[in-house]
């Protein structure tokens, strides 16, 4: 009979999340996570064979959290979809701060992860593929929100203007689609 695990995979992800929040992506190592969890490096590697697997676990978790915030919007409603996307982005500010985004950049260095991300964006653009004026406005608003996210990765939001800028994008979207 094996030993009962002293820490779960979810708890390791919680601790990894805290390490990234406090020290950035570079601070996340198997050793740092083991120390935070009070277990051996081997104990961490039982759940995550490598740092890449750990980062993948965090990215998967964040993606699931974001998509649950996004909810289910009819495929034929590009404006509703982008409004939900803006709301989900606004609600996930704490979860997707610049330090976590930096971790995402390192995640994208792996060609398989980059392809998965590209496929995710292709799915978004497929939802917004109509040629109607509303769909065009929705695409532009989506791109604006993604641009804000990239600016945030680069530390542009030092003054906390993020929410106000999201409000601007949403206001313009609604004005264009009246």
N, C-alpha and C positions, 0 to 999 in steps of 0.2 A: 504494500500500500504506500503511495507517494505522500509527500508532505502536502498539507493544505496551503494553497497560496496565501501569502500574507498581504498581497496587494493585487487589485484587479487591473485589467487592461484599461478600463475606464478611468480608474484612479490615476494610473500612469499618464493617461492623456490629460487629465485635469492638471497634474503637476507639470507636465511638459508645457501646457498652455500658460501656466503661471511663470515658468522660466522664460518663455518667449516674451510675455508681457513685461516682465521686469528687466530682462537683459538683452532682448532681441534674439534674432535667429541664430547668431553666432554663439550665444550662450547655451544653446540646446545641444548637449552631447549625451551619449549613453552614460558617461560617468557622472555628469551633473544631475541627470534624472535619477540615477541610482542613489546618489547622495540625498537628494530631496525626498526620495521614497524610503530611505533607510534600509535599502536592500543592496545586494551585490550587483555588479554589472551583468553578471550571468542571469540574475533574476529579471532584469530589464529585458535582456536578450531572449528570454523565454517567451515574452510577449511580442517583442519587436527585434527581429534578428539583426537589424542595422539601423543607423541613423536615418537612412533613406526610408526604411519601413516605418519608422516612428513619424517622420515628416508626412509620409503618405497617410498614416492614421489620423494625424491632425487635420490635414487638408480634407480628407473624406468626412471627418466629423464636422468641420466648418461648412462644407458644402451641404451636408444634410441639414444642418441648423439653418442655413440661409434659405434652402429650398422649402423648408417648413414655414419660414417666415413669408416666403413668396406665396405659398398656398396654390390653389388650383384656380386658374383663370381660363375662361373659354378661349380656345385657340383662335377663334374668329374675332376676338376683341383686342386689337393691338394697343389701344389707348389704356384699357383696363389693365392689360399686362404690364405696361411700362409704369403705370401709377402704382401697381403692386410692387414692382421692382424698386421704384423710388422709396416706397414705404419700407420694404425689406432692407434696403441699403441704410436708410435712416435708423431703423431699429437695430441693425447689426453694427452700429458704429463702434461700440465697445469691443465687440468680438473681432472686428477686422481692422484693428489699428495699424499704424505704419510698421510697427515691429513685426507683426504677423504677416503683413504683406511682403516684407523683406524675406521672410521664410518662404513665402510662395514663389518669389523670384528664384530662389535656389532650387525649389521643387521643379520649376520649369526647365532647368538645365538638362534634365533627363528627357530624351526624345519621346519616350512612351508617355510621360506625364504631359509634355507639351502637346502631343497629339490628342490626348484625352481632353485637355483644355480647349484646343481648337474645335474639337467635336462638340463640346458643350456650347461654345459660342455659335457654331453653325446651327445648332438646335434653336438657339434664341433667334437668330436671324431668319430661320425658316418660319418661326411663329410670326415674324414681322415682315414677311415677304410680299404682302399684297402691294399693289401699285396705287392704292387710294391715297388721297391727301392725308387722311388720318394715320395710315400705316407709315407714310413718309415722316410725318411729325413724330410718331412713336419711335421710329428708328433714330432720328436725330436726338430725341430726348434720351434714349438709351445710351447712345454714344456720348452724350454730355455727362451722364452719370458715371459711365466708365472712365471718362477723362478726369472727372473729379476724383475718382478712386485712385487713378495713377498719380495725380497730383498729390494726393494724400500720402501715397507711398514715399514720395520725395520730400515730405515734411512741409508742404505748403500750408497746412492747416494749423499752424502754430497758434493762431489767434482764435481758433474755434469757429471759423466761418462756415464749416462744412454743412451744417444744417440749413443755414440761410441760403447757401448756394443750391442745395437740393430743392429748397422751396422755390427758388427762382426757376429752376428747370421745370418743375411741376407747373408753376404758374404760366410759363410760356407754352408748355404743352397744352394746357387747358384753353388758353387764349387762341392757339392755332386750330384747335379742334371744335370750336363752338359753331 
